[in-house]
Amino acid sequence: MTATEDLEGVAARLRASRDALPPVAVGERFAVDVRAGARRRRRRGVAAAASALVVVVAVAAPVGLRVEDSGTVVGPAATIAETSPPRADAGWGGIRIGWLPAGTTHLGDAGGPNGQGIGNETDQPGTGVAYTGHQDAIYVSSFTQASEKDSLLRIVVSWAPQEDFVASSLLEGGTPITVHGQPGRLYDGGLASRAGAPPDYRAGLTWREASDGPVVAVTAQGAAPVDTGALLRVAENITVVGEPGAVQSTTREQIQAAFTTALGHPPAPDDAWVRAVENGPKLLKARQQLLASFPHLSANVTATVTHAVWTGPDTIRVDLTYAYNDPTTPIAKDLARQGTNRSGHVEEGEIGLEAVRVDGHWLVTARSYCTILVSLVTDAPGCG
């Protein structure tokens, strides 16, 4: 078996372990799909969770990397003969990787606001915190040793981690370490395979880059014990540059204003509302129906943009927390029937929506407004 064939096998197994989510087009099943998604969020207890452990969706974007020990340049599995120099700017996930062990080959990348899922983090010791927070702000690069079957090295960057989990996770478990002058943790998982199964050794380390920077993790697994010294050397040679697609504060404020006008309280006048929503005139009847059906909700609802990232020249992916007090809404009734919440308070966190720039103004996309609307009302004119 050649090294290329062996590498392709690892890549295939890696792809098989990920949960790829197919894109959903707006069509006649749009309302059905959104209601089903809303029901799934309710079953996960969204009333109590403003942020959650998430599965990332992303597009693979290979980045050439220089391996210091061998002096060669490696690329993704499909182009391992790549000879272009390493990029001078930030690579995947907004970082530069300055050193990898000799013989390391790049399998591919995942994460960010567009594309393929990265799968489950539970097989990577001590890296759970790097998979928390906003799903569109988590990036993963995967590598292998062509000479070692099924070996896997991952570098994970989370630009918006779950804040209430970060501090405790970096103070408990594992062995204390320091990376770039910041405290972190090293976890040597040792032999993780069951008796009679092929050997499977695992280890990982995690730290936070600056007090308010991203959480970064480096993990490895393979048939031989993991060299934790090499893991630490990889970490020390990572340069954190900046979050890909980061949105400036002035733009984010404009987007927040649009979502507040479209969804917040007190209800905006119809003419202002139409100017804040894409295809506003077409959706105005549906908006008026919502106000008439749930006047109490309309009087206290809040729509808070918690994260934003550019996805195109005129589009920004928005994570929204949508909260209100109204026991008459379908979501509140479901929670009451389940006995999980009888107060009528509903808070849905990490709702992935979008803003679009039209003629220099930021608007809530029609699909985003319908995502919220269809979870509340049976008939939403303009959203079918």
URKATA-V59311 format. One record per run of one state. SS is the DSSP state (hx for helix, st for strand, lp for the rest). FROM is the first residue (numbers start at 1). TO is the last residue. If there is no record, write none. Layout:
# URKATA-V59311
ss->SS from->FROM to->TO
ss->SS from->FROM to->TO
This chain:
# URKATA-V59311
ss->lp from->1 to->2
ss->hx from->3 to->16
ss->lp from->17 to->29
ss->hx from->30 to->43
ss->lp from->44 to->45
ss->hx from->46 to->48
ss->lp from->49 to->64
ss->st from->65 to->66
ss->lp from->67 to->72
ss->st from->73 to->74
ss->lp from->75 to->76
ss->hx from->77 to->79
ss->lp from->80 to->91
ss->hx from->92 to->94
ss->st from->95 to->97
ss->lp from->98 to->103
ss->st from->104 to->111
ss->lp from->112 to->127
ss->hx from->128 to->131
ss->lp from->132 to->134
ss->hx from->135 to->137
ss->st from->138 to->145
ss->lp from->146 to->151
ss->st from->152 to->158
ss->lp from->159 to->162
ss->hx from->163 to->169
ss->lp from->170 to->174
ss->st from->175 to->179
ss->lp from->180 to->181
ss->st from->182 to->191
ss->lp from->192 to->200
ss->st from->201 to->208
ss->lp from->209 to->214
ss->st from->215 to->222
ss->lp from->223 to->227
ss->hx from->228 to->236
ss->lp from->237 to->237
ss->st from->238 to->240
ss->lp from->241 to->245
ss->st from->246 to->246
ss->lp from->247 to->248
ss->hx from->249 to->263
ss->lp from->264 to->269
ss->hx from->270 to->276
ss->st from->277 to->277
ss->lp from->278 to->279
ss->hx from->280 to->293
ss->lp from->294 to->294
ss->hx from->295 to->300
ss->lp from->301 to->301
ss->st from->302 to->312
ss->lp from->313 to->314
ss->st from->315 to->325
ss->lp from->326 to->329
ss->hx from->330 to->338
ss->lp from->339 to->344
ss->st from->345 to->358
ss->lp from->359 to->360
ss->st from->361 to->364
ss->lp from->365 to->365
ss->hx from->366 to->374
ss->lp from->375 to->384
